[in-house]
Amino acid sequence: MASPKFWSKCLPILLAWGPWLSLGCSDRSRGSAPEKPVSAIWYQVMIAGRSAGFQLTAIMKDGERRLSFQYNDRGRGPKLSSRIKLTDRGIPISVETSGNNELKAAVEERFSVVGRKASWRNRVESGEAAFTGDAFYLSFDPVPEEIALLARALLHIPDGTLHVLPDGVARIRTAEEVRLRVGEQEKTAVLYLIEGLTLSPTPIWLDQEETFFASVFAWGGIIREDWVDTLPELIALQQQAQAKSSADLALSMGRQRRRPLLLRGGTLFDAEAGTMVRGMAVLLNGNRIVQVGPELRIKAAARNAEVLDLAGKTILPGLWDMHAHLFEQDAASYVVFGVTTVRDLANDIDVLSDLRQRIDRRKVVGPRVISAGIIDGPGPLAAPTKVLADTEEQARAAVDRYADLKYEQIKIYSSVRRELVPIIIQQAHRRGLRVSGHVPISMTAEDAVRAGFDELQHMNLLLQNLRSRTRDFTAEAAPEIDLRSESVKALIGLLRDKNIVIDPTLTILERLYTTRTGQMWPAFAQIADELPPLTRRLFLSGGLPVPAGKDEHYLAAFQRMKEMLPMVHDAGIRLVAGTDAVGLAGHVLHHELELYVDAGLTPVTVLQMATIGAARIMKHEAESGSISPGKLADLIIVEGDPTARISDIRRIRTIIKDGVIYDAAKLRHAIGLRPPPNNRPAASGYTH
């Protein structure tokens, strides 16, 4: 039963949700009092140390669960009501969910079992299957409790394995167990990992009664209301479990050499010159490039070297993702797609520091990390960060904290007050840090540039400068923007004169503005059949909800962003390639490069942008960005010629990161990707 603390805090919510709690009850339809739950559990959603929402679980007399779930993250967030009925074995026989998803798209989902037939319908799919009581339906738009219910069902299956509807197989294993204490209360919580749903195991915490206790992530989670103070302990334990898995993967995947390595027979992409050079060899020793040149010239130095014959293949520098948010479960997926360096543009300070150190010690398969620290202002649209500044003293202290931790950049976010922006910029530049970011709500892109920004994130913020500021202005107003107008020319001229760098993130914007519910996100269309069933399902959720009659406006908005890209580039403004993606972000970078070529840039220009160009902007060109003697041994080996056909960048066969050799096919399998169908072309996409 709920505690007195629950009732004192939640009575207003219960009253507000009373009509939902009694939804469909016959006594309510006759006008009698609403049905009351026999028990109720309150959960808090915590993001960066702040309460951001809740889940309320009410269990009715007949065992039906009635759940409400919502949270707010920068104005985004779901609001869902769900009713779930289970068999005695904990298998769903009825699920009804309504409300809206994180991007405010309407949710109306139904699953039911009638006789021996299960049927379901949601925003993207509908189907039927024979029901034998051994398959667990997972909603397309689930409340957090559903994963806990799946875990409990798996615990009562002899082999811990269940088929999942609409597709897939789930398995469970125990990772950690802890005895928690809050005041006079004690409770045992167990961390379970459910495998088979997505690329990485899904963590879930249950208590000793196998009731949902918590679901946590690096900077927060959802947890039983009376146990919020234990959230940091759970996060630490879950990270320890992830660290062990990462160390096991690192030990099994990378091949470290004791002898020098000679790469011969391939064609080398000279990133600095922008040319392809045949007949070249590359000699590596440890984690450094020792020599580059014609094979005959370096043959003597390579006499005792291991030889890798690359006939018919292309050698390129490792790629850079200049807009990353790195999480441990995704680290290896950067490397497998050839991304050997990332610039992390917002993360938890402690989590990122620990992850970066373990990557450097080769305890995690992951890219090199350049850290950029985020600063936002408090308020309902604040970013999920603990670094908030509302005064001059707080702003300077935030910059100094990042600088003392050897961060290289500051990212100003949307809720920073206008008067604090020049203070942050001045302090960052004084400490030797670059400054980039979103355009704060009270400013335009032009204001930010004149205040001293070095870089702007997201191409839509340039269009925003040309119209009035509303959160959905781009889709409404972009079709009316004349890119040949004097205002556009003036903005581009200002960007050029101030030497501003632009981080377009076109792939994310493509998803938001052009992808509709039920359509595969274009970035993943080519590898959709390699994804685990529920990961593939995630990429069918679509982008922003499109108001009736506005579809062409949203499509035109993205088209304007693409059209502006070559205009910016041709004006001499530097671009960086970044994804702003989580989960297979390395693959997303490939699509980002394809979009740049599709917009009118050449493959050579795009490859330089993602290698030596990025290294130069971050002042790391002495050690990275091209294949030159003395630089770090970060290289990728691909089939085909990406300088002629950018999509050949997908055809990676070998990755060398920090001198460690990774077989791409083996690493793909290790992170959960299925082998591609035999009849699928190795690459398809954009040429120039």
Secondary structure, DSSP 4 states (H G I P E B T S, - for coil): ---HHHHHHHHHHHHHTHHHHTTT-HHHHTT-PPP--SEEEEEEEEETTEEEEEEEEEE-TTS-EEEEEEE-BTTB--EEEEEEEE-TTS-EEEEEEEEE-TT--EEEEEEEEETTEEEEE-SS-EEEEE--S-EEE--SS--THHHHHHHHHHHTSTTSEEEEESS-EEEEEEEEEEEEEETTEEEEEEEEEEESSSSSPEEEEEETTS-EEEEEETTEEEEEGGGGGGHHHHHHHHHHHHHHHHHHHHHHH-B--SS-EEEESSEEEETTTTEEESSEEEEEETTEEEEEEEHHHHTTTTTT-EEEE-TTEEEEEPEEEEEE---GGGHHHHHHTTEEEEEE-S--HHHHHHHHHHHHTTSS---EEEEEEEEB-SSTT--S-S-B--SHHHHHHHHHHHHHTT--EEEE-TTS-GGGHHHHHHHHHHTT-EEEEPPPTT--HHHHHHHT-SEEE-THHHHHTTS---TTHHHHHGGG--TTSHHHHHHHHHHHHTT-EEE--HHHHHHHHH--TTSPPGGGTTTGGGS-HHHHHHTTS-SS---TT-HHHHHHHHHHHHHHHHHHHHTT-EE------SSSHHHHHHHHHHHHHHHT--HHHHHHIIIIIHHHHTT-TTTSSS--TTSB--EEEEES-TTTBGGGGG-EEEEEETTEEEEHHHHHHHTTPPPPPTTS-S----B-
